[in-house]
Amino acid sequence: MSNSAFPAAAKVMAFIVTRDRTVAKKFYGETLGFTQLSEDDFAVVFDLNGTMLRISTVPDHTPPLHTVLGWEVSDIAAAVQALTAKGIVFNRYPGFEQDKLGIWAAPGSGSKVAWFLDPDGNNLSLAQF
């Protein structure tokens, strides 16, 4: 038996806040292509490849500046190109040497990251390690 007090079978879930649930549903469902699992008075829920994402409405939501949700991908260039073709614009940041696709290669490692915003300004990322 584990000494951990945290249940070993517990699954992680993620939370995002939106000002406009209709717009967020279209973005996460149609643009990003995730399956909607449910919706009630409190949230719309998507399956992010096995992780539950609950999107709750907060009318005066101000997005944080940091990344709030990210995905590890095996081919970041292909993923960026596929999302760009769907209208996603990748962020560019001063001081980060990003390539023509907006991908930043972390110095001293093989890690690569590209950032984009959802309609509420929540910062999302793709990463290849």
Buried (B, 14 or more C-beta within 10 A) or exposed (E): EEEEEEEEEEEEEBEBBBBBBEEBBEBBBEBBEBEBEEEEEEBBBBEBEEBBBBBBBEEEBEBEEEEBBBBEBEEBBEBBEEBBEEEBEBBEEEEBEBEEBBBBBEEEEEEBBBBBBBBBEBBBBBBBE
